[in-house]
Amino acid sequence: MKKSKFDLAVGLFVAAGILALVFLAMKVGNLTGLETSEGYRVEARFDNIGGLKVRAPVKSAGVVVGRVDSITLDSQTYEAKAILRIDQNYKFSKDTIASILTSGLLGEQYVSLEAGGDSVYLGQGDRISKTQPAMILEKLISQFLFSKASESTGTSK
Amino acid sequence: MNSVIEMIEGLGRSVLNALARLGLAGRFFLAILMVIGVPLRRFSLLVRELYFSGVRSLLIIVVSGTFVGMVLAIQGYEVLQRFGSAETLGVLVALSLVRELGPVVTALLFAGRAGSAVTAEIGLMQATDQIAAMDMMAVNPIARIISPRFLASVVSLPLLACMFSAAGVFGAYLVGVKLIGIDDGSFWSQMQAGVDFRLDIVNGLIKSLVFGVAVGLIAVFEGYYAPPTAEGVSSATTRTVVTSSLAVLMLDFVLTVWMFRGLNG
């Protein structure tokens, strides 16, 4: 008789623990949607990826359509090779442009895909040929300063 | 001059003693692992220990989780609203709970609530020769007494940590959304965008599993090797709480470095 009291209480305890885990997974975490669906991988090469990270979102028109799977450096061309995993519900044409943008002024960086007009779609293992590297703030500032400097020397002569 | 030599000798002796104790604990751990199948086969042994360690700790875990979440929400809101990003409160609370506070605070509370009780129980059994009597009857006390208590701690700590985190998120929801008035939708959606299942929740679970092994081992070890006196049992109980708290915090540092360093690389 006493044993059954333990059994019930322990059963409830374990069930409550698993319930809490499910709550964490579903409501707090993001175990739903994109993560579970498979998708296809495409390759994009960038001159500079800036602060792009693995698992950063891939967006098209602001909608998350995939994630960055891996980032490596191609030692032949010295380009950054990013593998993007895109949800298989979304199809993008061959001449899609991939660019690295920043969400907000200080936000995280993500890959933006702008669809082109080609009728052939990207598939597993394809490569996005048109890419735009990340904007590096320091480079922009130095470019701006140099152009200002050359401007002022030009006008003084 | 002599006193200096004595001091150095004493230092060396205490270091050697500590090392020998560590070795003993390692051997004891192996002995437990050898018979870990027994409480799995005789399930009622495990269920009884789960009741005393897990179910009885439920109230303190859920209540403290709720209050920790509520405090986190108030403090987090205080800072975040200066940057006009009070909506990210959900991420802040959920990440700190799931990654750190859930496993760590649960393990600390568990060491105080259940670990000390296990040590006192086993220590008293040892002091009243119950364990020696069992040995005489050809019942392996490690299989019958020690391993169910150890396994119960390993099983119940991750479950309790999940409940702690869930209660904390609920507490933060109460304060953040119901009391302060952060937008309900963005609270949850920001949280879901910021918390990753594999990276955050599973890593937190792994942490609490490791803490369960550490706290359980320390509790049964201190009890089993407690000097068979009233004073011995009481100091063993104290040592359980102190050693497990230190072990949990140190292990947490090691695990955090291993899991979350290079996350942004």
HADDOCK unambig.tbl for C-alpha pairs under 7 A between the chains (distance, minus, plus):
assign (segid A and resid 6 and name CA) (segid B and resid 47 and name CA) 6.73 0.50 0.50
assign (segid A and resid 6 and name CA) (segid B and resid 48 and name CA) 6.24 0.50 0.50
assign (segid A and resid 6 and name CA) (segid B and resid 51 and name CA) 6.12 0.50 0.50
assign (segid A and resid 7 and name CA) (segid B and resid 47 and name CA) 6.58 0.50 0.50
assign (segid A and resid 9 and name CA) (segid B and resid 51 and name CA) 6.94 0.50 0.50
assign (segid A and resid 9 and name CA) (segid B and resid 55 and name CA) 6.95 0.50 0.50
assign (segid A and resid 10 and name CA) (segid B and resid 47 and name CA) 6.56 0.50 0.50
assign (segid A and resid 10 and name CA) (segid B and resid 50 and name CA) 6.50 0.50 0.50
assign (segid A and resid 10 and name CA) (segid B and resid 51 and name CA) 5.62 0.50 0.50
assign (segid A and resid 10 and name CA) (segid B and resid 55 and name CA) 6.47 0.50 0.50
assign (segid A and resid 13 and name CA) (segid B and resid 55 and name CA) 5.99 0.50 0.50
assign (segid A and resid 17 and name CA) (segid B and resid 159 and name CA) 4.50 0.50 0.50
assign (segid A and resid 17 and name CA) (segid B and resid 160 and name CA) 6.44 0.50 0.50
assign (segid A and resid 17 and name CA) (segid B and resid 162 and name CA) 6.22 0.50 0.50
assign (segid A and resid 17 and name CA) (segid B and resid 163 and name CA) 5.86 0.50 0.50
assign (segid A and resid 18 and name CA) (segid B and resid 159 and name CA) 6.88 0.50 0.50
assign (segid A and resid 20 and name CA) (segid B and resid 162 and name CA) 5.52 0.50 0.50
assign (segid A and resid 20 and name CA) (segid B and resid 163 and name CA) 5.25 0.50 0.50
assign (segid A and resid 20 and name CA) (segid B and resid 166 and name CA) 5.77 0.50 0.50
assign (segid A and resid 21 and name CA) (segid B and resid 162 and name CA) 5.53 0.50 0.50
assign (segid A and resid 24 and name CA) (segid B and resid 166 and name CA) 6.41 0.50 0.50
assign (segid A and resid 25 and name CA) (segid B and resid 197 and name CA) 6.03 0.50 0.50
assign (segid A and resid 27 and name CA) (segid B and resid 192 and name CA) 6.77 0.50 0.50
assign (segid A and resid 28 and name CA) (segid B and resid 191 and name CA) 5.87 0.50 0.50
assign (segid A and resid 28 and name CA) (segid B and resid 192 and name CA) 5.19 0.50 0.50
assign (segid A and resid 28 and name CA) (segid B and resid 195 and name CA) 6.61 0.50 0.50
assign (segid A and resid 29 and name CA) (segid B and resid 192 and name CA) 4.85 0.50 0.50
assign (segid A and resid 29 and name CA) (segid B and resid 195 and name CA) 4.78 0.50 0.50
assign (segid A and resid 29 and name CA) (segid B and resid 196 and name CA) 5.35 0.50 0.50
assign (segid A and resid 29 and name CA) (segid B and resid 197 and name CA) 5.34 0.50 0.50
assign (segid A and resid 30 and name CA) (segid B and resid 192 and name CA) 5.14 0.50 0.50
assign (segid A and resid 30 and name CA) (segid B and resid 193 and name CA) 6.58 0.50 0.50
assign (segid A and resid 30 and name CA) (segid B and resid 195 and name CA) 6.58 0.50 0.50
assign (segid A and resid 30 and name CA) (segid B and resid 196 and name CA) 5.87 0.50 0.50
assign (segid A and resid 30 and name CA) (segid B and resid 197 and name CA) 6.18 0.50 0.50
assign (segid A and resid 31 and name CA) (segid B and resid 197 and name CA) 5.90 0.50 0.50
assign (segid A and resid 53 and name CA) (segid B and resid 264 and name CA) 6.78 0.50 0.50
assign (segid A and resid 53 and name CA) (segid B and resid 265 and name CA) 6.96 0.50 0.50
